[in-house]
Amino acid sequence: MYKKINITILFFLALAGSYADGFHNINGFFGERATGMGGAFTAISDDPSGTYYNPAGLSFSYDDSISMSIFSYNSVQKTYQDIWGPGQNLVENLNNFSPNFIGSIKSFGKYKFGLSLVNKISQSSRRYEQLNLSLYFPDVKDAIRQETSETNQILLGPSLSMLLTPKLSIGGSLYMFRDIEYLASSSLFRTSDTGLVQTSRDDRTTNGIYPIFGLLYAIRPKVSLGFSVSRTMPSSRGKRYQNSFIVSTSNTSQDGVAVMQGSQSGSGGKINDSLGFSGPVFSAETPKINEYRIGIAWFPNSKFLMAFDTVYTDGYRRSQDQTRYFYSGSSIKHVILTENENSELYRSPTLNLAFGLEYFPKETLSLRGGVFTNRANTKKIKWADTLLINSISNFGEDSILNLANTSNQQVSILYVPQIGELFGEKSRGEYINTIGYCLGISWNLPSASFNLSVVYEHGKGNSKIENSNPLQTVIYEAVSMYLAVSSKQ
């Protein structure tokens, strides 16, 4: 009995979705000035990137027409400490080069029109991991995993801003967004008497709209106050397809084959053509979240400014039956229970701060600096909770309650508390609060400007990506470089 349950748990482990860093709400910056100032731009927003931060700020742009193009290079490293044994770490690297922002604004009387493309999330990776001579898992002879993943979220849409008074403006942007996540992986696992080969694929596409509304008010000649609110509104017609194929061999028991398919409509499959199963649907949506930005900027003179932003992002949770049923013929044999929460869509609310400076030592040269926080939008992981999960996962047959149904057949019921995506190798079981620092330099000409910005972000937290041990420490480091070119008229 326990072997059957253990096979099913291993099966779901192999169905993991390993997506880009959705563990934080700040996934990059947009615009030459906003990037160098750590995103503290809500009370300024007077260039094309204001279409994203606060559309109302477009009304205060000095130039009649501005176009901006930005490219970025991002390098992220996560080090999961002592995963396989003391000093045996798992290191995950992500590198990406892509267009970051393309936008333009144009004046028509008291109105400012804008059009922009925002590459809000762009990550791709090719990974190869191999485990040999693990101290925590001495029975494991070989463990190899190859993985390809891509995640993109692109916003495209128009913006409009107008002056209500010489000191007050309003504005709005209406973005259409397309969110795509793709994962393909293959794994080989071998002990002295067991072997397992697994391949899986997970492909999701979600469309929707992302409206932004903003206000900007010059409360004094040298002080401005900005506010904007945005909402992610995914369509209910997203598409998702997931499949996995597992073959296991053993010297002591029957070989096993497991096949599974899932979509936004449902999931199911078979193990050894004798044990069927069904489970929850795989969500094709993204969380419906509001984000509120409040900023203040101080312009003491023509050469210097300071800005401060507060960014509050809503949390989100969605209830959904997560029960897995295993049956032979028409009779239910095993049931796995957990909390009725879609952990993949769960988001904790976050409050982040940003502070930025801009200084013009010369008319053609500007320097920028900034600092920002980036708090985790996942559940805080507690050591006691992970210990409980380990106890239940490793308890074996004693953790299964054998109940008799009306036909005197045994039904095993297993309850497993949920942390993140429990049935997934790479899950939302990660909690890291980070802090970042920005530096930028611009060369400003009458008709164009060139900018280079560097962002460094780091943090340390806890993770739960391996179910045989309690919490693991994870160290996060990221370096991003932004190259921007703007033309003015």
Secondary structure in CASP SS format (residue, H / E / C, confidence):
PFRMAT SS
TARGET T0000
AUTHOR 0000-0000-0000
METHOD secondary structure of the structure
MODEL  1
M C 1.00
Y H 1.00
K H 1.00
K H 1.00
I H 1.00
N H 1.00
I H 1.00
T H 1.00
I H 1.00
L H 1.00
F H 1.00
F H 1.00
L H 1.00
A C 1.00
L C 1.00
A C 1.00
G C 1.00
S C 1.00
Y C 1.00
A C 1.00
D C 1.00
G C 1.00
F C 1.00
H E 1.00
N C 1.00
I C 1.00
N C 1.00
G C 1.00
F C 1.00
F C 1.00
G C 1.00
E H 1.00
R H 1.00
A H 1.00
T H 1.00
G H 1.00
M C 1.00
G C 1.00
G C 1.00
A C 1.00
F C 1.00
T C 1.00
A C 1.00
I C 1.00
S C 1.00
D C 1.00
D C 1.00
P C 1.00
S C 1.00
G H 1.00
T H 1.00
Y H 1.00
Y H 1.00
N C 1.00
P H 1.00
A H 1.00
G H 1.00
L H 1.00
S H 1.00
F H 1.00
S C 1.00
Y C 1.00
D C 1.00
D C 1.00
S E 1.00
I E 1.00
S E 1.00
M E 1.00
S E 1.00
I E 1.00
F E 1.00
S E 1.00
Y E 1.00
N E 1.00
S E 1.00
V E 1.00
Q E 1.00
K E 1.00
T E 1.00
Y E 1.00
Q E 1.00
D E 1.00
I E 1.00
W E 1.00
G E 1.00
P C 1.00
G C 1.00
Q E 1.00
N E 1.00
L E 1.00
V E 1.00
E E 1.00
N E 1.00
L E 1.00
N E 1.00
N E 1.00
F E 1.00
S E 1.00
P E 1.00
N E 1.00
F E 1.00
I E 1.00
G E 1.00
S E 1.00
I E 1.00
K E 1.00
S E 1.00
F E 1.00
G C 1.00
K C 1.00
Y E 1.00
K E 1.00
F E 1.00
G E 1.00
L E 1.00
S E 1.00
L E 1.00
V E 1.00
N E 1.00
K E 1.00
I E 1.00
S E 1.00
Q E 1.00
S E 1.00
S E 1.00
R E 1.00
R E 1.00
Y E 1.00
E E 1.00
Q E 1.00
L E 1.00
N C 1.00
L C 1.00
S C 1.00
L C 1.00
Y C 1.00
F C 1.00
P C 1.00
D C 1.00
V E 1.00
K E 1.00
D E 1.00
A E 1.00
I E 1.00
R E 1.00
Q E 1.00
E E 1.00
T E 1.00
S E 1.00
E E 1.00
T E 1.00
N E 1.00
Q E 1.00
I E 1.00
L E 1.00
L E 1.00
G E 1.00
P E 1.00
S E 1.00
L E 1.00
S E 1.00
M E 1.00
L E 1.00
L E 1.00
T E 1.00
P C 1.00
K C 1.00
L E 1.00
S E 1.00
I E 1.00
G E 1.00
G E 1.00
S E 1.00
L E 1.00
Y E 1.00
M E 1.00
F E 1.00
R E 1.00
D E 1.00
I E 1.00
E E 1.00
Y E 1.00
L E 1.00
A E 1.00
S E 1.00
S E 1.00
S E 1.00
L E 1.00
F E 1.00
R E 1.00
T E 1.00
S C 1.00
D C 1.00
T E 1.00
G E 1.00
L E 1.00
V E 1.00
Q E 1.00
T E 1.00
S E 1.00
R E 1.00
D E 1.00
D E 1.00
R E 1.00
T E 1.00
T E 1.00
N E 1.00
G E 1.00
I E 1.00
Y E 1.00
P E 1.00
I E 1.00
F E 1.00
G E 1.00
L E 1.00
L E 1.00
Y E 1.00
A E 1.00
I E 1.00
R E 1.00
P C 1.00
K C 1.00
V E 1.00
S E 1.00
L E 1.00
G E 1.00
F E 1.00
S E 1.00
V E 1.00
S E 1.00
R E 1.00
T C 1.00
M E 1.00
P E 1.00
S C 1.00
S C 1.00
R C 1.00
G C 1.00
K E 1.00
R E 1.00
Y E 1.00
Q E 1.00
N E 1.00
S E 1.00
F E 1.00
I E 1.00
V E 1.00
S E 1.00
T E 1.00
S E 1.00
N C 1.00
T C 1.00
S C 1.00
Q C 1.00
D C 1.00
G E 1.00
V E 1.00
A E 1.00
V E 1.00
M E 1.00
Q E 1.00
G E 1.00
S E 1.00
Q C 1.00
S C 1.00
G E 1.00
S E 1.00
G E 1.00
G E 1.00
K E 1.00
I E 1.00
N C 1.00
D C 1.00
S C 1.00
L E 1.00
G E 1.00
F E 1.00
S E 1.00
G E 1.00
P C 1.00
V C 1.00
F C 1.00
S C 1.00
A C 1.00
E C 1.00
T C 1.00
P C 1.00
K C 1.00
I C 1.00
N E 1.00
E E 1.00
Y E 1.00
R E 1.00
I E 1.00
G E 1.00
I E 1.00
A E 1.00
W E 1.00
F E 1.00
P E 1.00
N E 1.00
S C 1.00
K C 1.00
F E 1.00
L E 1.00
M E 1.00
A E 1.00
F E 1.00
D E 1.00
T E 1.00
V E 1.00
Y E 1.00
T E 1.00
D C 1.00
G C 1.00
Y E 1.00
R C 1.00
R C 1.00
S C 1.00
Q C 1.00
D C 1.00
Q C 1.00
T C 1.00
R E 1.00
Y E 1.00
F E 1.00
Y E 1.00
S E 1.00
G C 1.00
S C 1.00
S E 1.00
I E 1.00
K E 1.00
H E 1.00
V E 1.00
I E 1.00
L E 1.00
T C 1.00
E C 1.00
N C 1.00
E C 1.00
N C 1.00
S C 1.00
E C 1.00
L C 1.00
Y C 1.00
R E 1.00
S C 1.00
P C 1.00
T E 1.00
L E 1.00
N E 1.00
L E 1.00
A E 1.00
F E 1.00
G E 1.00
L E 1.00
E E 1.00
Y E 1.00
F E 1.00
P E 1.00
K E 1.00
E C 1.00
T C 1.00
L E 1.00
S E 1.00
L E 1.00
R E 1.00
G E 1.00
G E 1.00
V E 1.00
F E 1.00
T E 1.00
N E 1.00
R C 1.00
A E 1.00
N C 1.00
T C 1.00
K C 1.00
K C 1.00
I C 1.00
K C 1.00
W H 1.00
A H 1.00
D H 1.00
T H 1.00
L H 1.00
L H 1.00
I H 1.00
N H 1.00
S H 1.00
I H 1.00
S H 1.00
N H 1.00
F H 1.00
G H 1.00
E H 1.00
D H 1.00
S H 1.00
I C 1.00
L E 1.00
N E 1.00
L E 1.00
A E 1.00
N C 1.00
T C 1.00
S C 1.00
N C 1.00
Q C 1.00
Q E 1.00
V E 1.00
S E 1.00
I E 1.00
L E 1.00
Y E 1.00
V C 1.00
P C 1.00
Q C 1.00
I C 1.00
G C 1.00
E C 1.00
L C 1.00
F C 1.00
G C 1.00
E C 1.00
K C 1.00
S C 1.00
R C 1.00
G C 1.00
E E 1.00
Y E 1.00
I C 1.00
N C 1.00
T E 1.00
I E 1.00
G E 1.00
Y E 1.00
C E 1.00
L E 1.00
G E 1.00
I E 1.00
S E 1.00
W E 1.00
N E 1.00
L C 1.00
P C 1.00
S C 1.00
A E 1.00
S E 1.00
F E 1.00
N E 1.00
L E 1.00
S E 1.00
V E 1.00
V E 1.00
Y E 1.00
E E 1.00
H E 1.00
G E 1.00
K E 1.00
G E 1.00
N E 1.00
S E 1.00
K C 1.00
I C 1.00
E C 1.00
N C 1.00
S C 1.00
N C 1.00
P C 1.00
L C 1.00
Q E 1.00
T E 1.00
V E 1.00
I E 1.00
Y E 1.00
E E 1.00
A E 1.00
V E 1.00
S E 1.00
M E 1.00
Y E 1.00
L E 1.00
A E 1.00
V E 1.00
S E 1.00
S E 1.00
K E 1.00
Q C 1.00
END
